[in-house]
Amino acid sequence: MNSRWTLKDRREVFKDHVLRIEHRDFHYSRNEQTGTFTVLSMKDWAVIVPVTADNKLVLVRQFRVSTAEVTYEFPGGALETGEEPISGAGRELLEETGYEGGLSLLSKMRPNPAFMDNFCYVYLAENCVKTAGLNLDPFEDLEPFEVSFAQFDEMIMKGEIIHSITLAAYGAYKALKG
């Protein structure tokens, strides 16, 4: 399938500290046409499924500017340039929740390969304990809290958890733990 697609040109149309937008021209040999596709390039992310020693999940309530809503999600964020994903996961967990735990990789996924080129690394943090206060970025507005697995499932069913990466991370966790 890859052999039918040939990259002809790529142009940066926007860049800031969060993302880069490119237009990429691909020739498709099956119909002998060339199309322009928009691609968002950004840093890779880490998201963490934190489970406490007493078997509760740690979530964050977070205000999201794009929708002007408060969402419920697992902690996570962008990896720094050159940062190992497991280190970034531990850093994000500690910064956003004050919790630490034993980290293991659950999944490496592409958030939306239709137009994004980054990866999201999903980590499980087991036996999490609160060891510090929050260390938030200047425009992060979030609050950590704990829920049981039954409460989490209920929040999904009620439509309270709508963040797709959180839902995918939970699916990876359930695939591992059953």
N, C-alpha and C positions, 0 to 999 in steps of 0.2 A: 504494500500500500504506500509506504514512504516514497517508493521510486516514482510514483505518479505526481509528486509535488516537488517543485523546484523553486527555491527562494531566488527571486530576481532582484529585489531591492528592499532596503529597510531605511526608514527615516524617523528620527526622533522628532516628535511634535510637541512634547511637553516634558518638563522635568522639575521636580522639587525634592525636598528632603524625604518624602514618603514614597513617591513612585515616579516611574518614567513611562511615558506612553509612546509607542512606536506604531507606525504604519508599515506593514510588511506586505510586499507584493509577491504572491506565489502564482506560478504557472501550474495549471492542472492539466496533465496530458490527456486525461480521459475525454475532455471536451475541448481541449486546445484553447482554453481561456485563461486569462490572468485576472486575479482578483486582489483587492487591497483589504487587508485584515488589520484590525486594531488589537494591539497586545499591550497589556499592563504588566510592567516589570516592577517588582518590589522585593524587599528583603524576604528571606524565608522566615517562617513563624514557628513558634512552639506553643502548644497548648497542653495543659496538664490536667489529668484526672486525679485529684488528690483524695485519698481515702485515709481517714483518721484511724488511730489504733482501736477505737471503739466502733469502727465500721460505718462511719458517716462520710458523706461527700462534702467537700468544701467548694462553695460557689462564690461568685462575686456578683453583686448588684452593680451595674455600671451604666452611667448615662452615655448614650451614643449620639453624637452630634448629627450624623447623617439622617437619622430618623426622629431626633429629638425625643427619644424614648429611653426609659430605663430597661435594660435587658438583664436576664439571669444567664450567667455563663461560667464555664470553667476559666480559671486564670490562664493567662498566656500573653504573648506579644511577639514583636519582631526580634529576630536575632541580630546582634551587632555584627558588623562586617568582620569576618574571620572567626567568629565565635562558634565553638562546637555546639551542636544542638542540645546535648544533654546539659551543658553548662548554662546555656541560655534558659532552658526549662527550669533549672534550679533557681536561677536568678529571678526569673519572672514570678515563680511560685512564692519566693521569699518576699520580693518587693510588693506584690499585690495582696498577699494574705498574711505574711508573717509566719507561715508554716514552712517546715522542712520535712522531707521524707525520702525514702529510698526510691530512686528513679530507675525505671526500665522502659525501653521503647515499646510502644504498642503498635504504632503505625506510622508510615510516611506516606502522605497523600498530597495530591494537587487540589487546592481549594476549588478552582474552576478552570480546567485546562482549555475551555472554549476560548478564553481570552486572557488568562493570567498564566505567567510562567514560573511562579514560585512554588515552593514546597511548604507543607505544614507538617511538623513532626509532633506526634501525639505521644506523650509520656504518661505512664502510671506512676504516681508517687504514693507509696504504701507506708503505713504506720506514721502518718503525718502528725506532727506536734507543733504547737505554736511556740516559736522561739524568739520572735522579734515583733516590733511594730511595723506598720506599713512604711514603704519608701516609694511614694508615687511620683510619676512624671508630673511636670507642671500643669498639664491639662487633663490628668486622670481624675475621675470622680467615681470612686467605687468603694464598696463595703463588702468585706468577706462575711460569710455565714455558713453554718453547717446544716445539712438536711440528711434525713435517712434515705435509703434507696427507694423505699416506698413513697416518700414525699416527692422525690425527684421524678419518679415515674408518673405520679399524679400531676406534677407541674407540666410534664410533657403532654399528658392527655388533656389538660385544661387549656393548652396553648400558651402557657406562661413561659416556657422555654422554647424560643424560636430561632436561636442562633445556630446556623447550620453546622458550623465547626464543632460546637458543643454537642450537638446531636450525633454527628459523625464520630466524635471522640468517644461518646458513650457507647455507640454501636461497636467500636473497636474493643472497648473494655468488656462489653457483654459477650463478644465473640471469644475473648480469651477466658473469661471467668464463667461463662454459661449462664 
